[in-house]
């Protein structure tokens, strides 16, 4: 159907000369267009965006958010037995790893967004989308309260209620200001597409303001002092982008600008890119130093006014830095609606919504949370150690034999991934080798442990537990995992595939979520990128930049955005970045 | 004149071979890539954006505005003997004829803008640009007062004064609301790039709002009722774009939307596209009717509230139309700073700044005005008739002979273009044929006219006077004309090239400005465009659309924007328009 429309669109313009039209199509789209053609496959289903009263008895799944987690969930959901409703204030998915590129015009904002309706219309399912913000989750009554963020012209009907059977919370997080005074009012953030666009306009504004005729040299320098707070990958990439923008593009418009611009990167800890390998951190710090980007580590921001940022050094000394524009990128905080919901379900004083290993919110049985708004509250082996022992001790002898241990080890490793990690780190292939450590001198096959000995053997495994980072990669994998669970919900109900329930009876329905780390990039500017890939493999330089280009191009959510991003990069290579205040 | 013929020849060719226009597009596109490289060549001149104290004695030219007139002036200015300063709140030139395409995402906003610094840095001249708004012109003291439109962070130094020797006023106009209550608050305008972006967001917002779950069918219909006030080319093109967007793109996301969307075009006069040929008007009205766009002519808007537009029919009947979004596009009005300046120079109760035929503001001797903010106050022959007669009557005989008349006719036609037009319309090759009309029966060569007879012979010529339309074409030609005058100022001072000064002595320095009309387009949607070309040549349909594509691509101010616009068109052909709220 779509193919026909596409043809029709061309033929309308070319109806008298069909051969010429083919030539033009072939010519204009060259290589990419052919693939795009295959991407534009039949849209089968009819999805009205207007609410249809659902008379059927389908389970109602409500998804909050259209970021990495929510979109990944929607893309992977295949079971037509759900009535899905999506609520998000953004009617698009944004490829957030390219946000720093948007701040200086290397990539256009529109090139990294894909309308959520484009994504859902390709699925033969009941999915409806509403552009609104969920401002309250009522877990008791299984409903959420939503509000349109464009209330004008709606006759006071901007608020509405959606009821659910399952709720998937994927609302992401907000920037964390740590309640430092002046940050909210004076700093720019870099979480949303609009933030990146605003930073872009502000950067151009600073250059334009600094060029006004009646300013002193000192004032120009202050206006062109860009301060980035937070030395994580986002802050570092923005600093690098800005440096490139000044040195590759602005300098062409006025060579004198280079002497006036200063970029400062403030980091509270000892090193920038702390989560990366030491080699990457060192390389980045040296590169920035060489290029004149002032990296100030160990500097805590204590206050931001409209023209100055006050920092406190380790020594306790407080100093003030005059600035023209400040970008705040120090990590994530909890959204108010999530905080409110956490109190409802008895989760107090936590950073994010705690879930079990199946991404279900602790304290609920039909609410799932994934992405930046959630954190997996991994179960400790030591908490369950007696239950594990009892389950494993099949003959109720009060001791665990080598055979008995081997029978449950698969389930233990699946339920408690830290055990698996621990064995791998110790390079032990057999659980009995671990158990033997607390019973030295005994023959491996004739080992028998009582509960105290079993505890002591496993006492160190929980040290392997780590929270997952708040990255796009984690969120996307969680979305895909949860969709897979929803797809097979009925089958797995009948025929559970998960590990043994050590504290209860039977098995878990699903295998718990497992994160696979595919590596991480840190673009450092000047066509150089640092890449840290699994297996402790580190690569820094121009070749990693090309790896970065190809990974980011291939990860785009649609052929449309892929083409746009690639054409943006090409345009930047040929014409440089644009400096219009648009 | 030469271009005219060339154009006409092309038009003929397109008429006979409609596919030729497609070839032109092909050529434009294919040529683009190669030449684009040569366009991105090294910057030749060094221009600091930071003010340099000018010690030299160069004449200071201050240009207000970076629209069609201002940019055309800057592009064509070649004489390095000027110290040029440009003041404009927009640091870019925008290709405004594509603004309606931006409203629905056919073309991206950024694709039609070119940074003004990119344009001026290619010139080996002293040109400085300041992003500020001129809020007062002080003609007495030869200075202007400016204000940065981003005042924050400037320590109160956002205002400054610029002195000039010559002032070029090219500030354009603002939308005219005719002081109708509620228009300013509730309607969108379509003059600036930001306006187009806002309309785009509003259109998407309307679709999103209409899809919210708790609205009645009637409310959805109201929210999806788009009203365009003003049936000029802009309003008509926006209506057509919106109709295409709904029927080509939105309908794919939800087929039901077509029944809810309504587009109404309100026009106070009897026909839309009143300035075009009748055939075009008729075609457009029929096409719109067929497509369900409600064209209501003879409807004056009297009031706009947040949900309703009140109109008054010819019959006096007042009715109210509920709407979701309204776009106001009824013509242009004067900016406050221009109005204030007009009072200073004694121009009261005029629509725009009046200039003479050399674009110099009436009542000043060093201020020029061009583009939409100005209008040429063409001198009537009848005002000067005695002076003309005296000048022509070389032998002071009190009568004008055929020979005497022939000697001055070139100057008369140049000084008073209406005479030239009148002769052409009457198909008279010789002025004496005209003079003969008031002295019938006399042999042509022995004609002798006294002043009264001369007056009577020329009494009808002033009827040919017409104000120039407020179009990009006029503004661009005026900019180029004025730059040419500035380039040759000194030469022409010594060796004037203009016509005789009938009221004074000697000759005018320059030939007066003459507008050459190259035709006008009115895109009507569905890949059809109406084109009205010189020589009363009218073309409507798909081939004109391709002519439109090629003309608009070729008229882009830089190779960068040309490539961007073409790639936007290509993207739209392949993927449709984007509906993300960005």
Interface residues (C-beta under 8 A of the other chain):
Chain A: X2 X5 X6 X9 X10 X12 X13 X14 X15 X16 X17 X20 X24 X27 X28 X29 X33 X36 X40 X43 X46 X47 X48 X49 X50 X51 X90 X91 X92 X108 X109 X110 X113 X114 X115 X117 X118 X121 X129 X130 X131 X132 X148 X150 X152 X153 X154 X155 X157 X158 X160 X162 X193 X194 X197 X204 X205 X207 X208 X209 X210 X211 X212 X213 X214 X215 X219 X220 X223 X252 X253 X254 X255 X256 X257 X306 X307 X324 X559 X560 X563 X564 X567 X571 X574 X575 X576 X578 X579 X580 X581 X582
Chain B: X18 X19 X22 X25 X26 X29 X30 X36 X37 X40 X43 X46 X47 X48 X49 X50 X51 X90 X91 X92 X108 X109 X110 X113 X114 X115 X117 X118 X121 X129 X130 X131 X132 X148 X150 X152 X153 X154 X155 X157 X158 X160 X162 X193 X194 X197 X204 X205 X207 X208 X209 X210 X211 X212 X213 X214 X215 X219 X220 X223 X248 X252 X253 X254 X255 X256 X257 X306 X307 X324 X526 X527 X542 X545 X546 X559 X560 X563 X564 X567 X570 X571 X573 X574 X575 X578 X579 X580 X581 X582
